[in-house]
Amino acid sequence: MEFFIDTAIVDEIKEINAWGVLSGVTTNPSLIVASGRDFREVVQEIAGMVGGAISAEVTALDAEGMIREGKEVAAWSEHVVVKLPLTPAGLQACKALTDAGIKTNVTLCFSVPQALLAARAGATYISPFAGRVDDIGWDGIELIRQIKEAYVLGGLETKVLAASIRHPMHVVQSALAGADVATIPYKVFTQMIKHPLTQAGLDGFMKDWAKRAGASSETP
Ligand code: E4P
């Protein structure tokens, strides 16, 4: 399973990208507004930092407007993937943009029927929102598992991009459910890397290293 980061804050992307684990970035209108940056400027800066897929979402609600906006944002960088909502207009735009050779990420997916429709419209990625499904008392990970199974059985090539990830176990469960990608918030990356035994082990090694013959008191 690949990792994308779910943010438009450049410093967060820079820090996690330095770990060498990122294959892409997802943004949405709320994340762009939270970054306080101009849409085009920030998407192009991110594209220059991370070589992989950068999802940039259209804000038009009609198919014609989505196609127009989609073509415009796709021209900003070869890495841009056009994010479209899972509505009739979004599906129509997905088909048109796919036919034009533009990659798409169909977002706000909350059911298997929706995911099947997006795949038939040619979506490159489908984004089921695990956390928001959990929020209404359903099982977001089970949704991801069923979408993946339906795609495999149907020979559909759309990649399952687990979204609305809230904690490290969501990442683990998404991987075990067969997701191709998980888009993970900065905070969850920082939670994923931490383990008390790693720090305690490292402290112990460094303490012992300092005791070796000839070690200066200042160097580990
Ligand atoms: C997906 O690409 C969305 O940007 C995101 O994962 C939504 O997550 P949220 O439910 O935490 O807002």
Residues whose N, C-alpha, C, O or C-beta is under 5 A from the ligand:
A	BS01	E4P	D6 T26 T27 N28 G131 R132 A163 S164 I165 T183
